[in-house]
Amino acid sequence: MEERKKADAMLKLVMQALDSKKADNVRVIDISEVSVLADYFIIAGGSNRTQIQALSDAVEEIMGKNGYFTKQVEGYQNANWILLDFGDVIVHIFDTENRLLYDLERIWRDGKPVDPETI
């Protein structure tokens, strides 16, 4: 249960960071019952490379200030899909084209959608 509280705290921080940089169409999926990868996937969109990198930077900054550091970052230079792996929480930041192409919401449909407004 303690791990879940940690994941929930991490989720709130990520959501604050994404909101601060005006992420588009943010979706949260609770995958804790369907995968051992993480407790949450967060999927967000940006309108261009600069915004996508700014979203990534904001997430890393707020998480780092709170003692959570990425285990892995992928895609930062191209910035069409940036993956930030914090262990319990994995953040995906997409441009519009790649979000439609990879459609993680469909792939992870067995997870439980979480309303970002309730976080």
N, C-alpha and C positions, 0 to 999 in steps of 0.2 A: 504493500500500500504506500510505503514511503516513496518508492520509485514513481508511482503514479502522481503523487503530489509534486515531485520534481518535474515531471513531464508537463503537468498542468501549468506550473510556474513558468517553464520555458515557453510554452505555447502562448501565454499572455504577453511575454516580452516580445516574441516574434510578431505577434499581431500589432503591438504598439509601434514597432519599427516599420512594418509594412504600411500601416495607416499614416505614419508621419511622412511617408514619401508617396502617398496616394496610389498604392497598388490597385490594379484593376481586378475585379472578379475573383476575390480571395475565397478559396474553398479549403475547409479543414475536414480531413477524414481520419477517424479513429480506426487504426488498423491493428490495435493491440490484440484483438481476438482472432485475427486472420493471418498474422505474420509475427515473426520474432525480430524483424528488422527494426521496428520502432513502435512507439505508441501512436504517434501522429504523423501524417503527411500534411503539409501545408502547400497548397498550389496557388500561385499568384501570377498576375500578368503585369507586364510593363509595355509601354507604347513604343519604346525605342531603346537602343543599346545603352545610352546614357542613363535613362531611368532604371533600366534593369540592373545596371551596375550600382547605381545609387541605392536601390532597394537592398541589394546584397550587402553593400557596405554598412547600411543602417542596421540590418539584422546582426551582422558580425559585431558591430560596435556595441549595441545594447546588450547582446549576449555576453561579450567579453567583459564589459563593465560589471556584469552580475556573476562572473565566474564560470561561464559556459563557453567552451571553445570548440571550434569545428574540428571534427575528426578528419574531414575531407571536404574539399571544395573542387567542383568540376565546372568547366565551361565559362569561367569569368572573362577570359580574353575575348571570346566570340560573342558572349552575352546574348545568345538566342535561347539558351536554357542553362541557367545556373543552378547547380545542386549544392546545398549546404547541409552537411550531415553533422548533427549535434548529438547523435546517438539515439536518444529517446524521441527526438523531433527531427524530421527531415523536411527541409524547405526546398521547393522547386519554384523557380522564377522564370517564366517563359515570355517570349514574344508571342504575338497572336498566332502566327503561322505554325510555329512548333508546338504550341499548346494544342491546337486542333489536330496536328499530325500525330502526336504521341498519346493524346487523350487519356491521361492518367486517371481521370475521374471514372472512366469506363473500366479501365483495367482493374482498379481498386474498388469496384462497386460493391464488393462483399464487405467492405469496411462500413462503419457507421458515419454518415455525414454529421458534422457538428456545426451548429449555427454560430457563425463568428460573432453575432450580436450578443450571444450568451456567455462569451468568454470574458 
